[in-house]
Amino acid sequence: MKIYTRTGDDGTTGLFGGGRVRKDDLRVEAYGAVDEANAAIGMARGMGVDSDVDKLLAQVQHALFDVGADLATPPEAEARARLHLVEEADVEALEAAIDRFEAELEPLKQFILPAGHATSAALHVARSVVRRAERATVALSSVAPIGTPVARYLNRLSDLLFVLARAANARNGVSEARFHVVRRTRDAD
């Protein structure tokens, strides 16, 4: 089977369960951002995260495929009956993981910059891409119903990635880069 079909050359793409939409449709933007988030998490895993983090992120990547399928399937499509949808229990599992990893960390007392160990930086990139996916999902929800806790799942996932980024720095003995207000002066001409 060839990877290219040429069916999207006109600027449209097929949805799961049928129908075609423009590639700049809010639905395509939402599931495309989820796909980017999944790739960013894969990149972070490739940086060599600890085995417990790797196992957790592998589970998250599988869940993101479910989220993407959910977003790629219109509410009226019969194919929705065959989907595995994220549930409130998936959101709760992320919260439990956040609590577990946050227990390893010093309490957060100020903003931190996305920096430090390479793994931490990659997790921060993944976090920011998940935030974009969440924004795209919220935009989609303003024009189409989203019946599962997709937006809550993405919100918690970005929180988890933030905590994992902090944990990666701590586990690798790297201090967090703290945000400082810097007063800038204008150069005199």
C-alpha positions in Angstrom: 0.0 0.0 0.0 1.3 3.5 -0.9 1.5 6.1 1.7 0.1 8.8 -0.6 -3.4 8.8 -1.9 -3.6 12.1 -3.6 -7.1 12.6 -2.2 -5.9 15.6 -0.1 -4.3 17.5 -2.9 -7.4 19.6 -3.1 -6.9 20.9 0.5 -9.4 18.5 2.1 -9.1 15.5 4.3 -11.3 12.6 5.2 -12.8 12.3 8.7 -13.1 8.9 10.5 -16.5 7.7 9.8 -16.8 9.5 6.5 -17.1 13.0 5.2 -14.4 15.4 4.0 -13.5 18.8 5.4 -11.0 21.4 4.6 -7.5 20.9 6.1 -7.9 24.1 8.1 -11.1 23.0 9.7 -11.2 23.3 13.5 -11.6 19.6 13.9 -8.5 18.9 11.8 -6.6 21.6 13.8 -7.6 19.9 17.1 -6.6 16.4 16.2 -3.5 17.6 14.3 -2.4 19.4 17.5 -2.9 16.2 19.5 -0.8 14.3 16.9 2.0 16.9 17.3 1.7 16.5 21.1 2.1 12.8 20.7 5.2 13.2 18.6 6.7 15.7 21.1 6.1 13.2 23.9 7.8 10.5 21.8 10.8 12.9 21.3 11.0 13.4 25.1 10.9 9.6 25.6 13.7 9.3 23.1 15.8 11.6 25.2 16.1 8.8 27.8 13.5 9.4 30.5 13.6 7.1 33.6 11.8 3.8 33.2 8.8 4.8 35.4 8.3 7.9 33.4 8.7 6.1 30.1 6.0 3.6 31.0 3.7 6.4 32.0 4.3 8.3 28.8 3.8 5.2 26.7 0.3 4.9 28.2 -0.3 8.6 27.6 0.7 8.2 23.9 -1.8 5.4 23.5 -4.5 7.6 25.1 -3.6 10.4 22.8 -4.4 8.1 19.8 -7.8 7.6 21.4 -8.2 11.4 21.8 -7.2 12.0 18.2 -9.7 9.4 17.0 -12.4 11.0 19.1 -11.7 14.5 17.7 -11.4 13.1 14.1 -14.9 11.5 14.3 -17.9 13.7 13.9 -20.5 13.3 16.7 -23.1 11.9 14.2 -20.8 9.3 12.7 -21.7 5.6 13.3 -17.9 5.0 13.7 -18.1 6.6 17.1 -19.6 3.4 18.5 -16.3 1.6 17.7 -14.0 4.2 19.4 -12.3 3.8 22.7 -12.9 7.2 24.3 -10.9 8.7 27.2 -13.0 8.7 30.4 -13.0 10.5 33.7 -10.9 7.6 35.1 -8.1 8.5 32.6 -8.2 12.1 33.9 -8.0 10.7 37.5 -5.1 8.5 36.6 -3.2 11.6 35.4 -4.0 13.4 38.6 -2.7 10.4 40.6 0.5 10.5 38.6 0.9 14.2 39.1 0.5 13.7 42.9 3.1 10.9 42.9 5.8 12.8 41.0 5.1 16.1 42.7 5.8 14.4 46.1 9.4 14.1 44.9 9.8 17.8 44.4 10.4 20.9 46.4 7.2 23.0 46.6 7.0 25.5 43.8 7.4 29.0 45.1 7.9 31.0 41.9 7.7 30.6 38.2 10.4 28.5 36.5 11.7 28.8 33.0 11.5 25.8 30.6 15.2 24.9 30.8 17.7 22.6 32.5 18.4 19.0 31.6 17.7 18.1 27.9 14.9 15.7 29.0 13.3 18.4 31.1 13.4 20.9 28.2 11.8 18.2 25.8 9.0 17.6 28.3 8.4 21.4 28.5 8.1 21.5 24.7 5.6 18.6 24.9 3.7 20.5 27.6 3.4 23.6 25.4 2.2 21.5 22.4 -0.4 19.8 24.6 -1.6 23.3 25.7 -2.0 24.2 22.0 -4.0 21.0 21.5 -6.2 21.9 24.4 -6.8 25.4 23.0 -7.7 23.9 19.6 -10.1 21.4 21.3 -11.8 24.2 23.2 -12.2 26.1 19.9 -13.7 23.0 18.3 -16.1 22.6 21.2 -17.5 26.1 20.5 -18.9 24.8 17.1 -19.3 21.0 17.7 -20.1 18.9 20.7 -17.2 17.1 22.4 -18.9 14.6 24.6 -15.9 13.0 26.4 -13.5 14.7 28.9 -11.0 15.4 26.1 -10.3 19.0 27.2 -9.9 18.0 30.9 -7.6 15.2 29.9 -5.4 17.5 27.8 -5.4 20.1 30.7 -4.2 17.5 33.2 -1.7 16.1 30.7 0.0 19.5 30.4 0.1 19.7 34.2 1.6 16.2 34.3 4.3 17.1 31.8 5.2 20.2 33.8 5.7 18.1 36.9 7.6 15.5 34.9 9.9 18.2 33.5 10.6 19.4 37.1 11.2 15.8 38.2 13.6 15.3 35.3 15.7 18.2 36.5 15.6 17.0 40.1 16.5 13.4 39.2 19.4 14.6 37.1 20.7 17.0 39.7 20.0 20.1 37.6 18.7 23.2 39.3 15.6 24.8 37.9 15.9 28.0 36.1 13.8 30.4 38.1 12.1 33.4 36.6 13.4 36.8 37.7 11.9 40.1 36.8 14.6 41.9 34.9 14.3 45.6 34.5 15.5 46.6 31.1 17.0 49.9 30.4 17.1 51.6 27.1 20.4 52.3 25.6 21.1 55.9 25.3 21.7 57.0 21.7 
